[in-house]
Amino acid sequence: MKNFKRESLLIVDGSFHLYRSYYAFSFLIKKNSFRSNAIYGFIKTLRMLIFRHQPAYVIVVFDSKKRNFRKKLFNLYKGNRPKIPSDLVVQIDPLKLIIQFMGIPTLTIPTVEGDDTIGSLVCRSILHRENLTVLISTGDKDLAQLVKKNVFLIDPFQNILGPREIFDKYGVHPNLIADFFALAGDRSDNIPGIPGIGKKIAINLLNRLGSVKDIYRNLSKINCLITRNPEKIKEIIKKNQDIAELSYQLATIVTNLDLDPYYKCLSVNTPNSVFLKSLFLDYGFKKWLSHERERNWFLYETKTRSVLNLFFEKKNHSIEN
């Protein structure tokens, strides 16, 4: 595990961990048949992340349920995914409430995917604090494109992935991850990619020629880079430029969202032990009630600071709208 000496921001991919907790703790059912498995698993993971990495700032980001720009561009985007189970839907709002009572802000921007919210938070925080280390807890490979010298992913196995680890895992550097999906596609998100262009060819071309735009500017060089059927590969790529460009748009994370309207959403930073205890009683989390009595839940309270310091100029801290 890497040792981060600088202050850090922990961004938790809420939508990813929500689904993961739902299936990992499927055996947990409340007495009245209300399932609290996703809530339990999520909070358990969140608490572990905070104690393990001791971040100065924490925020949890969720996807919006509303139609986003990618769906408008390509109606089949993520169309291969099953509908969210009804017994998971009913756990989302109570989970967000518990997170907020822990003193941690959650952010869901209407019509925006969580990836784009995370991307914009990362860029804005680094802009305001050059020496900040950003840790993103996720299993979403799209977020690998955000990785750089001071931005890291924490995968589901608690591995820390920096630029070198991303290259070792995917075969391309973080800045070419979106280009990789533009060529090879991505089944999990139903991003089409170019038919017949697999991962190996995509990696070869991207590492030798650069981005997708660079590849289309240098189609003539493909003959020297591909040993098997180079003319056929070149023709396929040339013929499917529209698909490649569409796939690139679908795969590229937005990093310039306007966060100012969500100032109040990010202002939560005072744990509420009374309401937290009440919810733990309601859901039967007896072990966590003992932690609460021992104050173990709030060991990070004095260390975790308001994220407003990262995302907004000091002069805007008095905004009341």
N, C-alpha and C positions, 0 to 999 in steps of 0.2 A: 504493500500500500504506500502511495506517495505521501510525503510529509509536506503539507502546505504551511509555510511559515506566515504568508500574508493573510489578511482577513479574507473571508470567503462568503459568497452568496450561494445558497443551496436552492435550486429550482427543481421542484418535484413535478414530474409529468403525471398529473392526477388521473387523467383518463387511462393511461397505460396501467398504473398501479391499481385503479379501480377494478378493471377487468381481471387482472392477475390475482388480486385478493379474492375476488368472487369465486374463481375456480379453485384456487389453492386452499381455501377454507370452506369448501362446499359442505363439509360435514357439520358446520355450526348452524343450528336452528333454534330460535327463541321458543319459549314454552307456548306462546300463543300463535306459533307457526310463522311469525314474522322473522324472516331471515336477516341476521345481522352480520353474516360472514364477511361481506365486503368491507363493512365498517371496521370490524375487528382487525382484519388482515391489513387494511390500509393504515390504520393508526399504529399498529404494531411496527410496520415498516417505517413509517414516518418518524416514530420515536427512536428507532434504531439508527436511522440516518443522522438524526440530530445529535445523538450521543456519540456516535462514532466519528463524525466529521467536525463537530463543534463549530458550525458556521456562525458568522456574525449576523447574517441575514437569511431569512427563509421565506419562500413563497410557494404556493401550490397552484398549478395552472390546470384548468379543465377545458375540454372542447366545448364549443357551442353546439346545441342541438339543431340550430337553424342552418339552412342551406348556405354553403359558402361559395366563393368564386370558382373553386376548382370543379365543383359539381355543375356549375353553370357552363364552364368550359368543356367539360366532358361528363355527360350524365352517368356514365358507367363507373366513374371514379369511386372506389371503395364499394362498388356495387356487389361484389362477391362476399361481403361480410354479412353474417346473420344479424337479425334484428336484436337489439339489446333486450335481455330477459326482463320481464315485468317485475320479478322479485329483486332485480338489481336496480331498476329505475327508482323504486320507492326508498332505496337506501342512500341515494345521492344527496338529497337535501339535508337529511340528518347528519351525514358524514361531513358536509361542508360546515354545518353548525358546530360540530365538535372541533373541527380544525380551527375555526375562528375563536372558540372558547379557549383553545390552547394558546391563543395569542398570535396565531399565524394567519396572514391574509391569504385568501383564495381569489383567483381572477378568472372569470369567464367573459370573453368579449363576444357579443352577439354577432352571428354570421362569420365567426373567425375560428379556424382550427387552433388547437392548443399549440401546435408546432410554431405557428406564426406569432402567437403571443409570446412564446418562449424566446423565439428568435429576436423579437423586438425588445424584450426585457434584457436579454444578453447584451445586445449592442448598446442600448441606452445606459446600462449600468457601467459598462466598460468606458463609455464616453465620459461619464461623470467621475469614474474612479479608475484611473489607469493601472493602479497596483492591485486591483481586485482579482481574486481567483474565483471563477464561476464553476460550480459543480451541477450538472444536470442529471438527475436520477431518472432513467428511462430504459426501455427496451426497444425504442423506436429508432431504426437505423437511419431514417431521414435526418434526425438531429445530429448525425455525425458530421454534416456539412458545417456545423457551427463551431466545431473543435478547432482550437488554435493553441498557442503557447500558454495562455492563461484561462482557457475554457476546456473543461474535461467532461466526459460522460461517465456516469456510474452505472454499469450494466446490472441486470438482475442478480448476477452472481457476486456483486460488489467489487468487480474489477474496475480500476480506474483507466479510462481510455483517453490518451492524449493523441497528438498528431501521428506519432510513430505507431502506436497500437491500432489506430484507424487504418493506416496504410497496410499494416500486416494483416488485418482482418479482411479488408475489402479490395486491396490491390491498387488503390488509388489514394491520393492525398485528399484531405477533407474538402478542399476547394473544388474538387472534381466529382464529389459524390452525386450531385444533381445531374451532372453530365453522364455519369455512369448509368443512372436510372433512365436517362433520356435515350440511351442506346440499347441497354439490356432489358429495360422494363422492370417492373416490380409487381409481382403477383399479389402480395399482401395488400397493396393499395390499388390494384388493378390499373396500374400505369402501363400502357401498351408497349412502349419501346419499339424498336425497329425489328420486324419479323426476320428471323434468321440470324440476328446478331446476338450472340450469347455473351456471357460474362468474360470469357477469355479474349475474344476479339475486342470487346469494349475496353478492357484493361490495357491491351496492347496498343490500341489506337490512341487512347487518352494519355498514356504515359509517353508515347513517342511524338504525338502531334499537338497535344494540349486539349483545350475545351472542344465542345461540339462545334462551336463557331469556327474554331481553328481547323477542325477536321474538314468542314465543308469548304474552307478556303484552300485546302491542300489535298483535294481528292486524288490528284495525280500521284501523290506520294504513297498511296495505299499499295500500289503494285510492288513497291520495294519493302513494305512492312509486313504484308500478308503472304505467307508461303503457299497456302492452299486456296485455289480459286480466287485470286485477288480481283480479277475483272468482275466476277459475279458479286463479290462483296461490295466492291465500289459501286456497281450498278444498283444494288439493293439500297445502299446508303443514300445514293443520289436520288433514287425514286421515292424514298420515304422521308424526305426532309421535313415535310409538314408534320408527320407523326413525331419525329424527333423533337421538333420545336414545341409541339403540344406537350409531349412528355416532360420536356425540360421545365415548362411552365408549371406543370402539376407537381414536379418534384422539388422545385426551388422554394425554400422557406422565405417568407416575407420578414424583413427585419426593420421596417420603418413605420410600424403602426403608430398612430397618435394615442399615447397613453394618458394624456392630460384629463380626458373625461372620466378616468377611473381612479382619480386621486383618492376619493373616499373609500373605495374598495380596498386600497392598499394601506389604509391608515390603522388597521387592527394591529395592536402590539401589546395589549394588556390581558393576560390570562384571566379567565373567570372560573375560579375553582368551584363556586357554588353551583353554577349551571352545569359544569363539567361533571361534577359528582352526581347531580341529579340524572343526567343522561346515562352515566355508567350504571347507576342503580336500575334505570329503566331497561337497559339492554342486558343486564346481568353480567357485566364485566367485573366480577368480584376481585380478581387479581389486581386490576387497575385501581380499584378503590383502596386497596392496601397501599399501593404506590402513592396514591394521592395523599393518604394520611401521613406517609413518610416524607412528603414533599418531593419525591423523586421525579414527579411529573414536571416540576418547574425548576430543575437544576440549571436549565439553559436560560431561564427568564432574565437574569441579569446580564447574560452574555449576548443574547439575541436582540439586535436593535431594529428600529423601524426601517423598512425598505424605502420609505419616503426619501431618506438621505441619498439613496442611489438613483432613483428614477425622476426626481424633481429638484429643481433649483431651490435653494434655501428660501429665496424670496417668495416662492409659491406655496410655502408651507402654511400660510395663513389663508389660503383660498377657501372660501365657504360657498360652494355651489353644488 
